[in-house]
């Protein structure tokens, strides 16, 4: 008996439904296959020749539209740094038929040396895959003569793969002024390029990147976001225009506009900056530094490092000989002396010793010490700068006359650690946190350019010289010995003394502004610490500093300003140990001469700014540093009168609590 004969009617209907479903699937599959076959027939037989030709001769090239780099303005709106257009020559490896011949021709047209051509050839040969379609920089910022030669050669010989792109270069509106602050740019290196690509940043070979100062510190803000444009090109890399080009780009997003980088508005006053630089030039200074700071905000108004950095020529792609000249220069122009160099501060350190003595109760403002011209401790003797001595001196007269013996006695009374503690309270011996002093490496690691300086303690002496001796504090009490400070630290310390004891963080950035005019990163004064000392003691030290300039017999009284009252302290710091016989400056080799210092604040009646100046190997602080500082302070005063206010818009906004 068959299985079908025993099946029920319901079972038969079930099998019929299954057959219908299978037939439907088969029909759909057959229809799909017929459609694919038809499409293949159309593409391969009907239009096959056309598409073959297009695939062999035409390409879609993605050209980057570089973002405009953000500008930099000073606090009064002066444009310091912007961009200018350039014409840059590139070569695309995928389109070069004869690399050797093309590079030789470019060397002749663009005056490229053998080393540059060899390096370029190596780069092109290493490119693989899609990287061969990315343009490689040949020469940046070509001249009009080079442009004419290149265009003529392209018309006659083709120069497959060679193109001219529009680019940008930095333009320094005030020359090399404030170069160490603004910084410079040069070409990104292979390792850094790889690291930035891994972190998702849009850089390519030949791109420029900030290398120093604000250009480096705020690279990510200034850089902006690049866009792109799709171009249809032939096998020679020539752009296809008209209907053919439009067809190839049909259905694609052919262009995405770049977003400009944010502009920086910084604390510097460029007119004051230039006046400070001019004051150094008039004095014939070769090496040195100056910091001018607003004592109520911590904003840096001027920042000078000598020699000035030739940022106009260092930015871009200078020849190796230029770099070698900078590196071999004995005066180290690449060094920002305001934060990267530290020095013995000499007698500008005496107010710190006085504050430490007052705080620890070792002296009062009326305590007197006799100065016979020297100080003895055990078998050791330390001289006063005045071999004949000053006689009996209290704090006020000792500061005015800069009597070494008085401060030797104070140091011996309080000891090294008490002196170091006061120095630490004023910001010495540690980094200030200024943005120029910290930068981020491509791998994300923080690098510190700012020197912390050296403030010796008994523990420090135990580590470095086999143990603390009681006499160690004597030299340190007048800013000699192991004591080392940066010009920025000294300026911030005097600002703290002048403003009533508030140690502020120095700052250079006021705010950033995007291309739509929206503000970001708005700065406010940042308090680091408060000086724990009796107000009357602090006032006594302030008055004693003012006496140096403002009272007859003071070290700078005969050089005082006729425009405003200034308070300040000179310093003459030995570079080498001097024997019994004093040697005149002119009899010494340049590198062995004393460093000249002057630290000040003004106006005396209502201090607004603090200044620290070091004229390296200048000799006496009174003659080689004080005139530079005083001239700069007078320039600040003149600018204040001219503007009708000593405050920039941003500072007025801060001081009013954001209500203006």
C-alpha positions in Angstrom: 0.0 0.0 0.0 1.5 3.4 -0.9 2.1 6.2 1.5 -0.1 8.5 -0.6 -3.0 6.1 -0.4 -2.8 6.2 3.4 -2.5 10.0 3.6 -5.3 12.1 4.8 -6.7 15.1 2.7 -5.2 17.6 5.1 -1.7 16.2 4.6 -2.0 16.4 0.8 -2.9 20.1 1.0 0.1 20.8 3.2 2.5 19.3 0.7 0.9 21.4 -2.1 1.6 24.6 -0.2 5.2 23.7 0.3 5.7 23.2 -3.4 4.2 26.6 -4.2 6.6 28.3 -1.7 9.6 26.5 -3.3 8.5 27.5 -6.7 8.2 31.2 -5.6 11.8 31.2 -4.2 13.1 29.6 -7.4 11.4 32.3 -9.5 12.8 35.1 -7.4 16.3 33.7 -7.6 16.1 33.2 -11.3 14.9 36.8 -11.8 17.8 38.1 -9.7 20.3 36.1 -11.7 18.8 37.4 -15.0 19.1 41.0 -13.7 22.7 40.6 -12.7 23.5 38.9 -16.1 21.8 41.8 -17.9 23.7 44.4 -15.9 27.0 42.7 -16.5 26.2 42.5 -20.2 25.5 46.2 -20.2 28.7 47.2 -18.2 31.1 44.8 -19.9 29.9 44.6 -23.5 27.9 47.7 -24.1 29.9 50.3 -22.1 32.9 48.1 -21.2 35.4 50.0 -23.5 34.3 53.3 -22.0 34.7 52.3 -18.4 38.0 50.5 -19.1 39.4 53.7 -20.6 38.1 55.8 -17.7 39.6 53.4 -15.1 43.0 53.5 -16.8 43.2 57.2 -17.4 41.1 59.0 -14.8 41.3 59.2 -11.0 39.5 60.9 -8.1 42.2 62.9 -6.2 41.4 64.2 -2.7 43.1 67.6 -2.2 43.2 69.0 1.3 41.9 72.5 2.0 44.2 73.7 4.8 42.6 75.6 7.6 43.7 79.2 8.2 45.8 79.2 11.3 44.5 81.4 14.2 46.0 84.9 14.7 47.6 86.3 17.8 46.7 89.8 19.2 48.1 91.7 22.2 45.8 92.9 25.0 45.1 96.2 23.2 44.1 94.6 20.0 47.3 95.0 18.0 47.7 92.2 15.5 51.0 90.5 16.2 50.9 87.4 14.1 48.8 86.4 11.1 49.1 84.6 7.8 50.2 85.5 4.3 49.5 83.4 1.1 52.2 81.3 -0.4 52.6 79.1 -3.5 53.9 75.6 -2.7 55.2 73.0 -5.1 54.1 69.4 -4.6 54.6 66.1 -6.4 52.3 63.1 -6.4 54.3 59.8 -6.7 51.5 57.9 -8.5 51.5 60.3 -11.5 55.3 60.5 -12.0 56.5 58.5 -15.0 60.2 59.1 -14.7 61.1 60.1 -11.1 64.8 60.7 -11.7 64.3 63.0 -14.7 61.4 64.9 -13.0 63.5 65.5 -9.8 66.5 66.7 -11.8 64.3 69.1 -13.7 62.8 70.4 -10.4 66.3 70.9 -9.0 67.2 73.2 -11.9 63.9 75.1 -11.9 63.7 75.6 -8.1 67.4 75.8 -7.2 67.2 72.7 -5.0 70.5 71.3 -3.7 71.6 67.7 -4.1 70.7 66.8 -0.5 67.2 68.0 -0.8 66.6 66.1 -4.1 68.1 63.0 -2.6 65.8 63.2 0.5 62.8 63.9 -1.7 63.6 60.9 -3.9 63.8 58.6 -0.9 60.5 59.8 0.4 58.8 59.2 -2.9 60.2 55.7 -3.2 59.0 54.7 0.3 55.4 55.6 -0.5 53.0 52.6 -0.8 49.4 52.1 -1.6 47.1 55.1 -1.4 49.9 57.2 0.1 51.3 57.4 -3.5 48.3 59.6 -4.4 48.9 62.1 -1.5 50.9 65.1 -2.7 54.4 65.4 -1.2 55.9 68.9 -0.6 58.8 69.9 -2.9 59.3 73.5 -2.0 57.3 76.0 0.1 56.7 79.6 -0.8 58.3 79.8 -4.2 59.1 83.2 -5.9 57.2 84.6 -8.9 60.3 83.9 -11.1 60.3 80.3 -10.0 56.5 80.1 -10.6 57.0 81.4 -14.2 59.8 78.9 -14.9 57.8 76.1 -13.5 54.6 76.9 -15.4 56.6 77.2 -18.7 58.2 73.8 -18.1 54.8 72.2 -17.3 53.5 73.5 -20.6 56.5 72.2 -22.6 57.6 69.0 -20.8 54.5 68.1 -18.9 56.2 67.5 -15.5 53.7 64.7 -14.7 52.6 64.7 -11.0 54.0 68.2 -10.2 51.4 70.7 -9.0 51.3 74.1 -7.4 49.1 74.5 -4.3 48.1 77.6 -2.3 49.5 77.6 1.2 50.0 80.0 4.1 53.0 81.2 6.0 53.2 83.1 9.3 53.7 86.9 9.1 55.2 88.7 12.1 53.7 92.1 12.1 56.3 93.5 14.6 59.4 91.7 13.2 61.3 89.8 15.8 59.7 91.6 18.8 58.5 89.1 21.4 59.8 86.2 19.3 60.5 84.0 22.3 56.9 84.5 23.5 55.2 84.0 20.1 57.5 81.2 18.9 57.9 79.9 15.4 56.9 77.0 13.2 58.7 74.5 11.1 58.0 71.2 9.2 56.7 68.3 11.2 59.1 65.3 11.5 58.3 61.7 10.5 58.0 60.3 14.0 55.8 63.1 15.3 53.7 62.8 12.1 53.1 59.2 12.8 52.2 59.8 16.5 49.8 62.6 15.6 48.1 60.5 13.0 47.6 57.7 15.5 45.9 60.1 17.9 43.5 61.2 15.1 45.1 64.5 14.2 45.0 65.7 10.6 48.7 66.3 9.7 50.6 65.2 6.7 54.2 65.3 5.4 55.3 68.9 4.8 52.9 70.4 7.3 54.1 73.2 9.6 53.7 72.9 13.3 54.4 75.2 16.3 57.9 74.7 17.8 58.3 77.3 20.5 56.3 79.7 22.6 52.6 80.2 22.1 52.8 78.7 18.6 53.7 75.4 20.3 51.7 75.7 23.5 48.4 76.3 21.7 49.0 74.3 18.5 45.8 72.4 18.8 43.7 75.6 19.1 45.6 77.5 16.4 45.7 74.7 13.9 42.0 74.5 13.0 40.3 71.7 11.1 41.2 71.0 7.5 38.7 70.5 4.8 39.0 68.8 1.4 38.1 69.1 -2.3 37.7 66.1 -4.7 39.2 66.6 -8.1 38.9 64.5 -11.2 42.4 64.1 -12.7 43.9 62.1 -15.5 46.8 59.7 -15.4 49.2 62.6 -15.5 47.6 64.3 -12.5 46.1 67.0 -14.6 42.7 68.2 -13.4 39.7 67.2 -15.7 37.2 69.9 -16.2 33.9 70.1 -17.9 31.4 67.2 -18.4 34.0 64.4 -17.9 35.1 65.8 -14.5 31.5 66.4 -13.4 30.4 62.8 -14.3 33.3 61.3 -12.3 32.3 63.3 -9.3 28.6 62.7 -9.7 26.9 61.7 -6.4 29.9 62.6 -4.2 30.4 65.3 -1.7 33.0 67.2 -3.7 34.1 69.8 -1.1 34.1 70.3 2.7 35.3 73.7 3.8 37.9 74.0 6.5 37.4 75.5 10.0 39.9 78.3 10.9 41.9 77.9 14.1 41.1 80.0 17.1 42.9 83.3 17.6 44.7 84.1 20.8 44.4 87.4 22.7 47.4 87.6 25.0 48.4 89.7 27.9 51.4 91.4 26.3 51.4 95.1 25.5 53.4 95.2 22.2 54.2 98.9 22.6 55.7 98.3 26.0 57.5 95.2 24.7 59.2 97.2 22.0 60.1 99.9 24.5 61.7 97.3 26.8 63.7 95.8 23.9 64.8 99.3 22.9 66.0 100.0 26.4 68.3 97.0 26.2 69.6 98.1 22.8 70.4 101.6 24.1 72.5 100.1 26.9 74.4 97.8 24.5 73.3 94.6 26.2 74.2 91.4 24.5 72.6 88.8 26.7 69.8 89.4 29.3 66.2 89.1 30.2 63.3 91.2 31.5 59.8 90.4 32.8 57.1 93.1 33.3 54.1 91.9 35.2 50.8 93.4 36.4 51.0 93.0 40.2 47.2 92.7 40.6 46.5 90.0 38.0 49.7 88.2 37.3 49.3 89.1 33.6 52.7 89.4 31.8 52.9 92.8 30.0 56.4 92.4 28.5 58.8 89.5 28.3 62.3 90.0 26.7 65.1 87.5 26.2 68.4 88.6 24.5 69.6 88.0 21.9 66.2 88.4 20.2 65.1 85.3 18.3 65.1 85.7 14.5 61.6 84.3 14.2 61.0 85.8 10.7 63.8 83.7 9.2 63.6 80.6 11.4 59.9 80.0 10.6 59.3 77.8 7.5 62.2 75.9 6.0 65.4 77.7 6.5 68.6 76.1 5.1 70.7 73.8 7.4 73.4 76.5 7.5 71.0 78.9 9.2 70.1 76.3 11.9 73.7 75.5 12.4 74.5 79.2 12.9 71.8 79.4 15.7 73.0 76.3 17.4 76.7 77.4 17.4 75.9 80.9 18.4 77.7 81.4 21.8 75.0 83.7 23.0 72.3 81.0 22.6 69.5 82.9 20.9 67.2 79.9 21.1 67.2 80.1 24.9 64.3 81.9 26.5 66.2 83.4 29.5 63.2 84.6 31.3 62.2 81.0 32.3 64.9 78.7 30.9 67.9 80.2 32.6 68.5 80.8 36.3 71.1 83.1 37.9 72.3 84.2 41.3 70.1 87.2 42.0 72.7 89.1 44.1 71.3 91.9 46.3 67.9 91.9 44.7 67.4 88.9 47.1 68.0 91.0 50.3 64.3 91.8 50.7 63.6 88.1 51.0 66.2 87.8 53.7 64.7 90.8 55.5 61.2 89.3 55.4 62.5 86.0 56.7 64.3 87.8 59.6 61.2 89.8 60.5 58.8 86.8 60.3 61.1 84.6 62.5 61.6 87.3 65.1 65.3 87.5 64.6 65.1 91.2 63.9 62.7 94.1 64.1 62.7 97.1 61.9 64.9 98.9 64.5 67.5 96.2 64.9 71.0 97.5 64.1 74.2 95.8 63.1 77.6 97.4 62.8 79.3 97.1 59.4 83.1 97.5 59.5 83.4 96.4 55.9 83.4 92.6 56.6 81.7 89.9 58.6 83.4 87.0 60.4 82.2 83.6 61.4 84.8 81.4 63.0 87.9 81.6 60.8 85.9 82.7 57.7 85.5 86.3 56.6 83.0 87.8 54.1 83.5 91.2 52.7 80.9 94.0 52.2 80.9 95.6 48.8 82.0 98.8 50.6 85.5 98.0 51.9 85.3 100.9 54.4 82.0 99.7 55.9 78.7 101.4 56.6 78.8 101.8 60.3 75.7 101.1 62.3 72.7 100.2 60.1 69.1 99.3 60.7 66.8 97.6 58.1 65.8 100.8 56.3 69.3 102.2 55.9 70.9 98.8 55.2 68.5 98.2 52.3 69.1 101.7 51.0 72.8 101.3 51.1 72.7 97.6 50.2 74.9 96.8 53.2 76.1 93.1 52.8 77.2 92.8 56.4 73.7 93.6 57.8 72.1 90.8 55.8 75.0 88.4 56.6 74.0 88.9 60.2 70.3 88.3 59.5 71.1 85.1 57.6 73.3 83.8 60.4 70.6 84.5 62.9 67.8 82.7 61.1 69.7 79.9 59.4 69.4 78.4 55.9 66.0 76.6 56.3 64.2 79.6 57.6 65.5 81.7 54.7 64.6 78.9 52.2 61.0 78.8 53.6 60.4 82.5 53.0 61.8 82.1 49.5 59.5 79.2 48.8 56.5 81.3 50.0 57.5 83.9 47.4 57.6 81.3 44.6 61.3 80.6 44.4 62.7 77.1 43.9 59.6 75.8 42.0 58.0 76.3 38.6 55.5 79.1 38.3 53.1 77.2 36.0 53.4 79.7 33.2 52.1 78.1 30.0 55.3 78.7 28.1 57.1 76.5 30.6 55.0 73.3 29.9 54.5 71.6 26.6 53.1 68.3 25.5 55.2 65.9 23.5 53.6 64.1 20.5 53.2 61.0 22.7 51.3 63.0 25.3 54.1 63.3 27.9 54.6 66.7 29.5 57.9 68.4 29.0 59.0 71.2 31.3 61.0 74.1 29.8 60.8 76.4 32.9 63.6 76.1 35.3 62.6 75.7 39.0 65.8 77.5 40.2 67.7 76.5 43.3 66.9 77.5 46.9 69.3 75.6 49.1 68.2 74.0 52.3 70.1 71.9 54.9 68.8 68.8 53.2 70.0 70.1 49.8 73.4 70.8 51.2 73.6 67.3 52.7 72.8 65.8 49.2 75.2 68.0 47.2 78.2 68.9 49.4 78.4 66.4 52.2 76.6 68.3 54.8 75.3 71.7 56.0 77.7 74.2 57.4 76.5 77.2 59.5 78.4 79.5 57.1 76.4 78.3 54.1 73.6 80.7 54.8 75.9 83.8 54.7 76.4 83.9 50.9 72.8 82.9 50.3 71.5 85.8 52.4 72.7 88.2 49.7 71.6 86.1 46.8 75.0 84.4 46.1 76.2 80.8 46.7 73.8 78.1 45.5 70.8 80.4 45.3 69.5 80.7 41.7 66.4 82.2 40.4 64.8 83.0 37.1 63.9 86.5 36.0 60.2 85.5 36.0 60.4 84.3 39.6 62.0 87.5 40.8 59.4 89.6 39.0 56.6 87.6 40.6 58.2 87.9 44.1 58.5 91.7 43.8 54.9 91.8 42.6 53.9 89.8 45.7 55.7 92.2 48.0 54.1 95.2 46.2 50.5 93.9 46.2 50.3 93.1 49.9 51.5 89.5 49.9 49.4 87.6 47.3 51.5 85.3 45.0 49.8 85.1 41.7 50.2 82.7 38.8 51.8 84.4 35.8 49.7 84.2 32.7 50.0 85.1 29.0 46.7 84.0 27.5 43.7 86.3 28.1 41.2 84.5 25.9 40.7 82.7 22.6 38.2 83.7 19.9 36.8 81.5 17.1 36.0 82.5 13.6 32.4 83.3 14.6 33.6 85.8 17.2 32.8 83.6 20.2 35.1 83.7 23.2 36.6 80.8 24.9 39.2 80.1 27.6 38.6 83.5 29.3 41.4 84.1 31.9 41.0 85.2 35.5 43.7 85.9 38.1 44.9 82.8 39.8 46.2 83.0 43.4 48.9 80.6 44.2 49.4 81.5 47.9 49.3 84.2 50.5 52.3 85.5 52.3 52.0 84.8 56.1 53.7 87.9 57.5 52.6 90.9 59.6 51.4 93.8 57.4 53.5 96.3 59.2 56.6 94.2 58.5 55.8 93.9 54.9 55.2 97.6 54.7 58.6 98.3 56.3 60.4 96.2 53.7 58.4 98.0 50.9 59.5 101.4 52.2 63.1 100.2 52.5 63.1 99.2 48.8 61.6 102.5 47.8 64.4 104.2 49.7 67.0 102.7 47.3 65.6 104.9 44.5 63.7 107.6 46.2 66.0 108.8 49.1 69.4 110.6 48.9 72.1 108.1 49.5 70.2 105.3 47.9 72.0 103.3 45.3 69.9 104.5 42.4 68.9 107.9 43.7 71.0 109.8 41.1 69.4 107.7 38.3 65.8 108.1 39.5 63.0 108.9 37.1 61.7 112.4 36.8 58.3 111.2 35.6 57.2 109.0 38.5 58.4 107.5 41.8 59.9 104.0 41.5 60.8 101.5 44.2 63.6 99.0 43.3 66.6 97.1 44.4 69.9 96.6 42.5 71.9 93.5 42.4 75.5 92.7 41.2 76.0 89.0 41.1 79.4 87.4 40.8 79.8 84.9 37.9 83.2 83.7 39.2 84.9 83.8 42.6 86.9 86.9 43.0 90.1 87.0 45.1 91.2 89.7 47.5 91.8 92.3 44.9 88.7 93.8 43.2 88.9 93.9 39.4 87.3 96.5 37.3 84.7 95.5 34.7 86.8 96.6 31.8 89.7 94.6 32.9 87.7 91.3 32.9 86.8 89.0 30.0 83.2 89.4 29.0 82.1 85.9 30.2 83.6 86.5 33.7 82.0 89.9 34.4 79.2 90.2 37.0 75.6 89.9 36.1 73.7 93.2 36.6 70.2 93.1 38.2 67.4 95.4 39.0 64.0 94.5 40.4 61.3 97.1 40.9 57.7 98.1 41.2 55.9 101.3 40.4 54.4 103.8 40.9 55.6 104.0 44.5 52.3 105.5 45.8 50.1 102.9 44.2 52.1 100.0 42.6 50.7 98.6 39.4 53.6 96.8 37.7 56.7 94.9 38.8 59.8 94.5 36.7 62.9 92.3 36.9 65.9 92.9 34.7 69.2 91.0 34.3 71.9 92.3 32.0 74.3 89.3 31.7 77.9 90.3 32.3 76.8 93.9 32.4 78.7 94.7 35.6 77.0 96.9 38.3 73.3 96.6 38.7 73.0 100.3 39.4 74.6 101.3 36.1 73.9 98.4 33.8 70.4 97.2 34.8 68.5 99.9 36.7 68.5 102.3 33.7 67.0 99.6 31.5 64.2 99.0 34.0 63.6 102.7 34.7 63.3 103.5 31.0 60.8 100.6 30.5 58.7 101.8 33.5 58.7 105.3 32.1 57.5 103.9 28.8 54.6 102.1 30.7 53.8 105.4 32.4 53.8 107.3 29.1 51.5 104.7 27.5 49.2 105.0 30.5 48.9 108.7 30.0 48.4 108.4 26.2 45.7 105.8 26.6 44.0 107.4 29.5 44.1 104.2 31.5 46.7 101.8 32.5 44.3 98.9 32.0 43.5 96.9 28.9 39.8 96.2 28.2 40.2 92.7 29.5 41.8 93.8 32.8 39.0 96.4 33.3 36.5 93.6 32.7 38.3 91.4 35.3 38.6 94.1 37.9 35.0 95.2 37.6 33.8 91.6 38.2 32.7 91.2 34.5 30.2 94.1 34.6 31.8 96.4 32.1 
